[in-house]
């Protein structure tokens, strides 16, 4: 916010207000994510999914649609302020529900602090989360340095559309990961493998169904952004295949993170980050937005197969669709 006031003097007033609202929304959104994480730890999945992934976007979309329907023309700053208000209300309700739930579940006692252990454990998890959460943004930013504005818009639209498949994959993983952590702690490798196999089958069939839909009607989906976006259909299909491959190989990084092997992910993700930059700079000038999508495909396959090998070696289970034969 300080930088905005120091260096944002040349921006129009409306843009400065929009950015200010966006900056103010960051701590509120962080609070929501923290609450979702706590709910996830207690396996309160309805609260995990509904609060942030459903209630927040649906409420915003509903209110904006109602405003448009009744002739209220909102500015970007106004929509951002509305979004901030919605997030503040969700955070308040989420905190209230969590406090009641935690107090019923746990017996309160004197706090015990293990700061050194907490920092040592949370630091690699933070870096892993940053990579997985912002990897799509990294690809879009890299593409923006090489593509025209029109090509970048088409690539971004295709990427966002393909990530709808990732939402379903993440939902399945969010349900399974607490059970995976518990089964690993209990030493139940058979149950561990069974949960992985069930999740892999569900995600692969769902991913293939979504891929078929995008193959048949993907051009129509892209046309919703504008007729000029239809040229990105092949790029969309490549990015959708990426999600199916992720489903087939399994949630490798997530498994390592909840079983105490999070450090093993760091080197893989560091190599993937460097390789993404180098391959994008090498391939995309020749193949355009399709080249950017192919880079995502290559990095996803190599990094996830690498992590699968680590999971198999250290945990003795196969997170991929091939692991179903072991159950």
N, C-alpha and C positions, 0 to 999 in steps of 0.2 A: 504494500500500500504506500509506503514511503517512496519507493521508486516511482510509483505512478504519479505522485504529486511532484516529484523532483524532475522527472523526464517526460511526463505526459502533457506538458503544456501545449504542445502543437496539435494534440488530438481534439476533435470536436467534443463539445460538452456531453453529448449523448454517449459517445464512445467511452469517455472517462467514467461516466456514471455506470455504464455496463460493466467495465472492468472492475470498478470499485465493488459492485454487488457480487461479482464473481470471486474477488479476493475474500470478501466477507463470508462467502458461502463455504470456503475451504475448511475452516475449523468446524463448522456445523456438519458438513459432509463427513469429516474425519470422525466426529462424535457418533454419527450414524453407523459408520463402518466399524467403530469399536463396539458399539452395542450389538451389531450383527455378529461380530466375532464372538462375543460373550454368549449370545443365544446359540450360536453354532456349537460352542464348546459344551453346552448343556443338552445338545441334540434337540433344541426347540426349533425344528425346521420351518414350521409355518411362520414363526416370527422372523426367522432368518430371511426367508424368501419374500414374504409379503411386505415387510416394512420398507425395504430399499428397492428391490427389483420389480415390485408390482405397484405398491401404493404410491410411491413418489412419482414415477413417470406417468401412471394412469391419471392421477389427480391433476398434474400439470397439463396433460393433453386435454382432459375433460374441461378444465377451466378456460384454457386458451380457445378451445372449440366453441364453448358457450359464449365467450366474449366476441368471437368472430361472428357467431350466429346472430347475436343481438346488436351487431354494428359497432362494437367497441374495438377501435384500432389500437392495438398495443405496440409500443416501441420495444426495441431490444432490451433497453434498461428496465422497462416495465415488466417484461416477461422474466428477466433475471431476478427482479425484486419479488415477483410472485413465486418463483422457484425457491428463493431464499426463505420466504415465509412458510412455504409448504414443508421444506426441510426442517425448519425450526419447530414446527408443530409435530412432525414425525419424531424428531429427536426427543421432544418433551414426553410424548406418549410412550416411546420406546424405553426411555429411562424409567418411567413410572412402572411399566410392566416388568422390566428386568429387576428392579429393586424388590418388588413383591415376590417375584419368582425365586430370586436368589435367597431372600430371607426365609422362604418356605423350605428351600432345598438344603441350605447349608446352616450349620450351627455357628453363629457368629462367635469369634474369639479374638484374642489379641493378635494383631498383625505380625507376620514374620517376614523379614526382608532378606533376600539373597540377591543383592544388586549385581554382584560380579557374575553369578551364574545367569541371571536374567539377561544382562548385556551380552554375554558370550553366546547365549542361545538365540536371542532375538535379532542380533546383527545380521547373521547370514539369512535368517528368514525374511528380514526386511529387504535385503538385496534381491533375494529370489522373487519376492512379491513385486518389487519394482520392475524386474525384468519381465515377468509374466503379464503384469497389468499394462505396461507401457510398450510392450513389443509391437503391437499394431500401430501405435502412435509413432514409434521410431521408423517403421517402414513408410508411413505416410510422409513423415518429415524428410526422409532420404529421397523418396520419390519426388517431393516438391522441389528438390535441388536439380532435378534432371528432366522432369516432364513439363510440358506446357500447362497453363492454368486449366485448360479444358481437360487434358489427359489426367491431371491430378484429381480433378473433381470426379471423373469417371472411375478412376482407381479407388478413391476413397469411398464412393458410393458402393462399389462392388465389395470392398473389404467389409464395410459396415453390414452389408446384407449377408455376407457369408458368416459373419460373427454371430448372427442369429442362431446358427447351428451350435456355435460354441456355448451359447447360453444354456441350451439343453444339456450339453455334455457337462457343464459346470454344475448344473442342478443335480445330476446323478452323482457326481463326485462328492458334492457337499453332503449328500445323504449317506454315502458309503464311508467317507474318511473317518468319522468318529468310530465306526465299527472296526475299521481297519486298525486304528491305533489301539483299540481295546484288545482285539484278537492278537495283535503283535505282542502287546504287553503280557498277555496270558500265555504266550507260546503256542497258540493254536494255529499251526500253519495250514492245516486242512481247511478250517473255517475261513482263514485269511484268503486262501486261494479260491474258495467257493464264492466269497463276496466279490473278488476281482473278476471272476469269470462271469458272474451274473451281470455285473455292471458293464463289462466289455460287450457282452451280447446285446444288451439293451441299447447301448450307445451306438454300436455299429449299425444295427438295424434302423435305428432312428436317423442316423447320419445318412445312410444310403437312401432312405425315403426322402429326406430333405434334398439330397443331391438330385434325385430323380425329378422332384418338383421344380428345382431350379433349372434342370436341363430342359424340361418341357416348357416351362412358363417363366424362365428367368428373364427373357427379353421384356416380357410384360411387366415384371417387377421393376426392372431398371427404367422402363418407360415412365413409371410413376415419378421419377426424378426429372424427366424431360426426354424428348425424343432423341436428343444427342447422346444420351447415356446408353442406348441400346448397343453401341459398338463395344461396350465392355463386357459382353456376355461371356466370351471365352475367358477373360480375366476372372470374372465371377466364378466360373466353373472350376478353374484351377484353385482358387482360394477356398471353394467349398470342398474340393478333394482334400485340401490340407486338413480341414476339420475331421473328415472321415478317417484320414490316416491317424490323426491324434486319437480318435476314438478306438481305432484298431490296436494301436500300440499300448494305450492305457495311460492313466494319470501318473506317469513315472516320477516327475518332480514332486508332485503332491504326496506320493507315497513315501518318498525319502524324507520329506519335510516332517511328516507326522510320526515317523518311526525313529527319529534321532539321527538320521544320516543327511541332514540338510547341507553339511559342509561339502558333501560329494557333488552337489549340484552346482556349486559356485564356479568351478573351473570349466564345466561344460557350458554354462551360460556365458561366461566370459569369452570363451572361444567362439560361441555362437554369435555374440555381439560383434566381435571384430570381423568374423566371416560375413555377417550380414552387410556390414558397411562396405567391405571390399568387393563382394560379389555384386551388390547393387551398383556400385560405381563402375564395375567392369561390364556388366551385362545390360543394364537398363538403357544406356545410350544407343544400343543396337536394337533391342527388342521393345523398348518403350514400357508401357504399363504392364504388358504381358511378361516382360523380363522381370519387373519388380515382383509380380506374383510367383514366378518360377523360383526366384530367390527365397521367398517365404516357404515354398514347397520343399526345396532342397534342405534348407536349414532345419525345418520341422522334422523331416525324415531322419536326418543324420543325428541331430541332438536327442531326439526321443529314442532312437535305437540305441544310442550310446547310454542314455539313462536307463533304458530297459536292461541292458547288460549289467549295469551296476546293481539294479534291484534284484535281478536273478542271482547274481553272485553273492550279495550280502544278506539277502532275506530269504533266498531259496524258493521264491514264488515267481510266477510269470504273469505280469500284469496285462499282457496282450490278449487278443482274441484267441491266440493259440493256447493260452492257458486253460481254456475251457475243456481241453482234452485231458487235463490233469485231475479234474474233479470227478 
